């Protein structure tokens, strides 16, 4: 499930350039307006002519006329209209949608670059944030990146790392904060913080005072699993490759619930993100132990599409994340 946070809600759409642009498509030189392309993208996203018209604040008749004119210029049907099911893209429409999104995105970037050079960071920036990292990154992004740049229209969507990267590859997101072990093919990334797994034990555990632990020493103990897809697909595989086959006795999709179950002696867990206080939500102490020997890292990174040149906004965001990651790795400064 994806959840979105908006730094600013705008009631009107940003005006699109009115000039026609010459585009070569299917071997022919044709004329489109950016507005027609934006309307076509809106219809594809909404799945209905009426939904797209409402989103773009125009009449249904005007939206239908614009799509019909675009199909006439293309010389092919882009949509199949169904009364009950809305619209479905044709094969030509599916390919054209990708081209249209690339063109409109590039036009917005050109317009945004002009504004950024004149008045700093402005325009839209759509960020995906893996839910396992959002508690550690969402607050600082809002306070130290979004708030100081009021010209940015930042939308943050939380969810599963793989699902968010699919949205990235489809062009709906500019970047995703996730783990390097979760990366999909064809995604470029910049590592912003190291992520070595650690073992979390209840404070009264027989090994709690050791400081370090071998995974083999936990083989017979109950494991509390953070039950989300990317952890199941990556962390458990990583542990098995490191010589430990966890005996899963308890699980939760909530990070703090897992820590709470460990604090109450229900088992141990292996995590990457570490809160500054080794205490559960209900005030029970926890023990953090480094893992002895080799264990696969799961560094934190900003993922983005390799096919596109990062905008000034995205480059600024990546640099911000690198700075925050470096500060966190150094730890709090001594008074």
QUIZI-V254495 format. One record per pair of residues at least 4 apart in sequence whose ideal C-beta (glycine too) atoms are under 8 Angstrom apart, sorted by the first residue. I is the first residue (numbers start at 1). J is the second residue. Records with the same first field share a line. If there is no record, write none. Layout:
I=J + J
This chain:
1=159
2=157 + 158 + 159 + 163 + 164
3=157 + 158 + 159
4=155 + 156 + 157 + 158
5=138 + 142 + 155 + 156 + 157 + 158
6=153 + 154 + 155 + 156
7=142 + 146 + 147 + 152 + 153 + 154 + 155
8=150 + 153 + 154
10=14 + 153
12=57
13=38 + 56 + 57
16=33 + 34 + 35 + 38 + 107
17=21 + 34 + 107 + 111
18=33 + 34 + 35
19=33
20=31 + 32 + 33
21=31 + 32 + 33 + 34 + 103 + 107
22=29 + 30 + 31
23=29 + 30 + 32 + 99 + 103
24=28 + 29 + 30
25=30 + 74 + 96 + 99
26=74 + 75 + 76
28=75
30=73 + 74
31=73
32=36 + 37 + 70 + 73
33=37
34=38 + 103 + 104 + 107
35=39 + 66
36=40 + 66 + 67 + 69 + 70
37=41 + 70 + 100 + 103 + 104
38=42 + 56 + 104
39=43 + 52 + 56 + 58 + 63 + 66 + 67 + 70
40=44 + 66 + 67 + 70 + 78 + 96 + 97 + 100
41=45 + 97 + 100 + 101 + 104
42=46 + 52 + 55 + 56 + 63
43=47 + 48 + 49 + 52 + 63 + 67 + 79 + 87
44=87 + 89 + 93 + 97
45=52 + 55
46=51 + 52 + 55 + 86
47=51 + 86 + 87
48=52 + 86 + 87
49=53 + 60 + 63 + 64 + 67 + 81 + 86 + 87
50=54 + 60
51=55 + 86
52=56 + 63
53=58 + 59 + 60 + 62 + 63
56=63
58=62 + 63
59=63
60=64
61=65
62=66
63=67
64=68
65=69
66=70
67=71 + 78 + 79
68=72
69=73
70=74 + 78
71=76 + 77 + 78 + 79
74=78 + 92 + 96
76=90 + 92 + 93
77=90 + 92 + 93
78=89 + 90 + 92 + 93 + 96
79=87 + 88 + 89 + 90 + 93
80=87 + 88 + 89 + 90
81=86 + 87
82=86 + 87 + 88
89=93 + 94 + 97
90=94
91=95
92=96
93=97
94=98
95=99
96=100
97=101
98=102 + 171
99=103
100=104
101=105 + 171
102=106 + 171
103=107
104=108
105=109 + 171 + 308
106=110
107=111
108=112 + 123 + 124
109=113 + 311
110=114
111=115 + 123
112=116 + 122 + 123 + 311 + 312 + 313
113=117 + 311 + 312
114=118
115=119 + 122 + 123 + 151
116=120 + 121 + 122 + 123 + 312 + 313
119=151
120=149 + 151
121=149 + 151 + 152 + 312 + 313 + 316
122=151 + 152 + 313
123=151 + 152 + 153 + 311 + 313
124=152 + 153 + 154 + 155
125=152 + 153 + 154 + 155 + 174 + 313 + 314 + 317
126=154 + 155 + 157 + 172 + 173 + 174
127=141 + 154 + 155 + 156 + 157 + 173 + 174 + 175 + 176 + 177 + 317
128=156 + 157 + 158 + 159 + 164 + 165 + 167 + 168 + 173 + 175 + 176 + 177 + 178
129=133 + 134 + 137 + 138 + 141 + 156 + 157 + 158 + 159 + 164 + 176 + 177
130=134 + 158 + 159 + 160 + 161 + 164 + 176 + 177 + 178 + 179 + 182 + 230
131=158 + 159 + 160 + 228
132=161 + 179 + 226 + 228 + 230 + 231 + 255 + 273
133=137 + 177 + 178 + 179 + 273 + 300
134=138 + 158
135=139 + 255 + 273
136=140 + 273
137=141 + 177 + 321 + 324
138=142 + 156 + 158
139=143
140=144 + 145 + 324
141=145 + 146 + 154 + 156 + 320
142=146 + 147 + 156
143=147
144=148 + 320 + 324
145=149 + 154 + 317 + 320
146=152 + 154
152=313
157=164 + 167 + 173
159=163 + 164
160=164 + 228 + 229 + 230
161=165 + 176 + 178 + 179 + 182 + 230
162=166 + 182 + 184 + 229 + 230 + 233
163=167
164=168 + 173 + 176 + 178
165=169 + 176 + 178 + 182 + 183 + 184 + 187 + 303
166=170 + 184
167=172 + 173
168=172 + 173 + 174 + 175 + 176 + 187 + 303 + 304 + 305
169=184 + 186 + 187 + 305
174=304 + 311 + 313 + 314 + 317
175=302 + 303 + 304 + 314 + 317 + 318
176=302 + 303 + 304
177=300 + 301 + 302 + 303 + 321
178=182 + 183 + 230 + 300 + 301 + 303
179=183 + 195 + 230 + 234 + 272 + 298 + 299 + 300 + 301
180=189 + 191 + 195 + 297 + 298 + 299 + 300 + 301
181=230 + 234 + 235 + 238 + 296 + 297 + 298
182=230 + 234 + 298
183=187 + 189 + 301 + 303
186=305 + 306
187=303 + 304 + 305 + 306
188=303 + 304 + 305 + 306
189=301 + 302 + 303 + 304
190=301 + 302 + 304 + 318 + 321 + 322
191=299 + 300 + 301
192=300 + 301 + 302 + 318 + 321 + 322 + 324 + 325
193=299 + 300 + 324 + 325 + 326 + 328 + 329
194=297 + 299 + 300 + 329
195=272 + 273 + 297 + 298 + 299 + 300
196=272 + 290 + 291 + 295 + 297
197=235 + 238 + 270 + 271 + 272 + 291 + 295 + 296 + 297 + 298
198=270 + 271 + 272 + 274 + 288 + 289 + 290 + 291
199=213 + 215 + 218 + 268 + 269 + 270 + 288 + 289 + 290 + 291
200=259 + 262 + 268 + 269 + 270 + 271 + 286 + 287 + 288 + 289
201=205 + 207 + 208 + 213 + 262 + 268 + 286 + 287 + 288 + 289
202=208 + 262 + 263 + 264 + 265 + 268 + 284 + 285 + 286 + 287
203=208 + 263 + 284 + 285 + 286 + 287
204=208 + 265
205=265 + 268 + 287
207=213 + 217 + 289
208=287 + 289
209=287
210=289
211=289 + 290
212=289 + 290 + 291 + 292
213=217 + 218 + 289 + 290 + 291 + 292
214=291 + 292 + 293
215=219 + 239 + 242 + 243 + 244 + 291 + 292 + 293 + 295
216=243 + 244
218=223 + 244 + 268
219=244 + 245 + 247
220=247
221=247 + 267 + 268
222=247 + 248 + 249 + 250 + 266 + 267 + 268
223=246 + 247 + 248 + 249 + 250 + 267 + 268 + 269
224=249 + 250 + 251 + 252 + 258 + 261 + 262 + 266 + 267 + 268 + 269
225=231 + 232 + 236 + 246 + 248 + 250 + 251 + 252 + 258 + 269
226=231 + 235 + 251 + 252 + 253 + 255 + 258 + 269 + 271
227=231 + 232 + 251 + 252 + 253
228=232 + 253
229=233
230=234 + 235
231=235 + 236
232=236
233=237
234=238 + 298
235=239 + 270 + 272 + 298
236=240 + 246
237=241
238=242 + 295 + 296 + 298
239=244 + 245 + 246 + 270 + 295
240=244 + 245 + 246
241=296
242=291 + 293 + 294 + 295 + 296
246=270
249=266 + 267
250=261 + 266 + 267
251=258
252=257 + 258 + 261
253=257
254=258
255=259 + 271 + 273
256=260 + 280 + 281
257=261
258=262 + 269 + 271
259=263 + 269 + 271 + 275 + 280 + 281 + 286
260=264 + 280 + 281 + 282 + 284
261=266 + 267
262=266 + 267 + 268 + 269 + 280 + 286
263=279 + 280 + 282 + 284 + 285 + 286
264=280 + 284
270=291
272=298
274=288
276=332
278=285 + 286 + 287 + 288
279=283 + 284 + 285 + 286
280=284 + 285 + 286
291=295
300=325
302=317 + 318 + 321
304=308 + 310 + 314 + 318
310=314 + 315 + 318
311=315
312=316
313=317
314=318
315=319
316=320
317=321
318=322
319=323
320=324
321=325
322=326
323=327
324=328
325=329
326=330
